[in-house]
Amino acid sequence: MQMEEDNMPQLAIYLDEKTAKKLDEVVQASGKSRSKWVADLIKSRLEDDWPEGFFDLAGAWEGSETPEEIMISIREGVDLFEKREQIN
């Protein structure tokens, strides 16, 4: 196992103080190292697996809203809590 870890690519990131403090808190609570916690997070975000039964829901929506209208509603709800920078 040590041989594999020695050949792994490394990643350096820069965090603001507030984010670094939050990271330290969750890392400490997890009992993992920073590196292990971040690596596990990245791995979980890159998984291609879908939850069991996910595709069984296809065609199950009975509402009259289009997907676009649903996304607009979701985005409006998010905007109530957090204003985001406009992308041009």
PADRENTI-403884 format. One record per residue (C-alpha): residue number from 1; residue in three letters; z, x, y. Coordinates in steps of 0.2 Angstrom, whole numbers, plus 5000, padded with zeros to 4 digits. Example, Ala and Ser with C-alpha at 12.3 -4.5 7.8 and 13.67 -1.06 7.14 Angstrom:
PADRENTI-403884
<node nr="1" rest="ALA" pz="5039" px="5062" py="4978"/>
<node nr="2" rest="SER" pz="5036" px="5068" py="4995"/>
***
This chain:
PADRENTI-403884
<node nr="1" rest="MET" pz="5000" px="5000" py="5000"/>
<node nr="2" rest="GLN" pz="5004" px="5014" py="5012"/>
<node nr="3" rest="MET" pz="4986" px="5021" py="5010"/>
<node nr="4" rest="GLU" pz="4979" px="5004" py="5015"/>
<node nr="5" rest="GLU" pz="4990" px="5003" py="5031"/>
<node nr="6" rest="ASP" pz="4985" px="5021" py="5036"/>
<node nr="7" rest="ASN" pz="4967" px="5016" py="5037"/>
<node nr="8" rest="MET" pz="4969" px="5000" py="5047"/>
<node nr="9" rest="PRO" pz="4962" px="4998" py="5064"/>
<node nr="10" rest="GLN" pz="4975" px="4998" py="5078"/>
<node nr="11" rest="LEU" pz="4974" px="4986" py="5093"/>
<node nr="12" rest="ALA" pz="4983" px="4989" py="5110"/>
<node nr="13" rest="ILE" pz="4986" px="4974" py="5121"/>
<node nr="14" rest="TYR" pz="4993" px="4972" py="5139"/>
<node nr="15" rest="LEU" pz="5005" px="4958" py="5142"/>
<node nr="16" rest="ASP" pz="5014" px="4952" py="5158"/>
<node nr="17" rest="GLU" pz="5033" px="4953" py="5158"/>
<node nr="18" rest="LYS" pz="5036" px="4935" py="5155"/>
<node nr="19" rest="THR" pz="5024" px="4934" py="5140"/>
<node nr="20" rest="ALA" pz="5031" px="4950" py="5133"/>
<node nr="21" rest="LYS" pz="5049" px="4943" py="5134"/>
<node nr="22" rest="LYS" pz="5043" px="4927" py="5125"/>
<node nr="23" rest="LEU" pz="5035" px="4938" py="5112"/>
<node nr="24" rest="ASP" pz="5051" px="4948" py="5109"/>
<node nr="25" rest="GLU" pz="5061" px="4932" py="5107"/>
<node nr="26" rest="VAL" pz="5050" px="4925" py="5094"/>
<node nr="27" rest="VAL" pz="5047" px="4941" py="5085"/>
<node nr="28" rest="GLN" pz="5066" px="4944" py="5084"/>
<node nr="29" rest="ALA" pz="5069" px="4926" py="5078"/>
<node nr="30" rest="SER" pz="5055" px="4929" py="5064"/>
<node nr="31" rest="GLY" pz="5063" px="4945" py="5058"/>
<node nr="32" rest="LYS" pz="5046" px="4953" py="5058"/>
<node nr="33" rest="SER" pz="5040" px="4968" py="5068"/>
<node nr="34" rest="ARG" pz="5029" px="4965" py="5083"/>
<node nr="35" rest="SER" pz="5014" px="4972" py="5074"/>
<node nr="36" rest="LYS" pz="5017" px="4961" py="5059"/>
<node nr="37" rest="TRP" pz="5020" px="4945" py="5069"/>
<node nr="38" rest="VAL" pz="5004" px="4948" py="5079"/>
<node nr="39" rest="ALA" pz="4994" px="4952" py="5064"/>
<node nr="40" rest="ASP" pz="5000" px="4937" py="5055"/>
<node nr="41" rest="LEU" pz="4996" px="4926" py="5070"/>
<node nr="42" rest="ILE" pz="4978" px="4933" py="5071"/>
<node nr="43" rest="LYS" pz="4975" px="4931" py="5053"/>
<node nr="44" rest="SER" pz="4981" px="4913" py="5053"/>
<node nr="45" rest="ARG" pz="4969" px="4909" py="5068"/>
<node nr="46" rest="LEU" pz="4954" px="4917" py="5059"/>
<node nr="47" rest="GLU" pz="4956" px="4907" py="5043"/>
<node nr="48" rest="ASP" pz="4941" px="4896" py="5039"/>
<node nr="49" rest="ASP" pz="4951" px="4884" py="5028"/>
<node nr="50" rest="TRP" pz="4952" px="4866" py="5033"/>
<node nr="51" rest="PRO" pz="4967" px="4856" py="5029"/>
<node nr="52" rest="GLU" pz="4966" px="4846" py="5012"/>
<node nr="53" rest="GLY" pz="4958" px="4829" py="5015"/>
<node nr="54" rest="PHE" pz="4951" px="4834" py="5032"/>
<node nr="55" rest="PHE" pz="4933" px="4829" py="5028"/>
<node nr="56" rest="ASP" pz="4939" px="4813" py="5020"/>
<node nr="57" rest="LEU" pz="4942" px="4807" py="5037"/>
<node nr="58" rest="ALA" pz="4923" px="4808" py="5042"/>
<node nr="59" rest="GLY" pz="4917" px="4791" py="5047"/>
<node nr="60" rest="ALA" pz="4935" px="4784" py="5047"/>
<node nr="61" rest="TRP" pz="4936" px="4781" py="5066"/>
<node nr="62" rest="GLU" pz="4934" px="4763" py="5070"/>
<node nr="63" rest="GLY" pz="4937" px="4764" py="5089"/>
<node nr="64" rest="SER" pz="4923" px="4760" py="5101"/>
<node nr="65" rest="GLU" pz="4925" px="4777" py="5111"/>
<node nr="66" rest="THR" pz="4912" px="4790" py="5108"/>
<node nr="67" rest="PRO" pz="4918" px="4808" py="5104"/>
<node nr="68" rest="GLU" pz="4914" px="4813" py="5122"/>
<node nr="69" rest="GLU" pz="4925" px="4799" py="5129"/>
<node nr="70" rest="ILE" pz="4939" px="4804" py="5117"/>
<node nr="71" rest="MET" pz="4938" px="4822" py="5123"/>
<node nr="72" rest="ILE" pz="4938" px="4817" py="5141"/>
<node nr="73" rest="SER" pz="4954" px="4807" py="5138"/>
<node nr="74" rest="ILE" pz="4962" px="4822" py="5129"/>
<node nr="75" rest="ARG" pz="4957" px="4834" py="5143"/>
<node nr="76" rest="GLU" pz="4963" px="4822" py="5157"/>
<node nr="77" rest="GLY" pz="4980" px="4821" py="5147"/>
<node nr="78" rest="VAL" pz="4981" px="4840" py="5147"/>
<node nr="79" rest="ASP" pz="4976" px="4841" py="5165"/>
<node nr="80" rest="LEU" pz="4992" px="4831" py="5169"/>
<node nr="81" rest="PHE" pz="5003" px="4845" py="5163"/>
<node nr="82" rest="GLU" pz="4992" px="4860" py="5168"/>
<node nr="83" rest="LYS" pz="4979" px="4863" py="5181"/>
<node nr="84" rest="ARG" pz="4966" px="4876" py="5175"/>
<node nr="85" rest="GLU" pz="4954" px="4887" py="5184"/>
<node nr="86" rest="GLN" pz="4937" px="4880" py="5186"/>
<node nr="87" rest="ILE" pz="4924" px="4889" py="5177"/>
<node nr="88" rest="ASN" pz="4907" px="4890" py="5186"/>
***
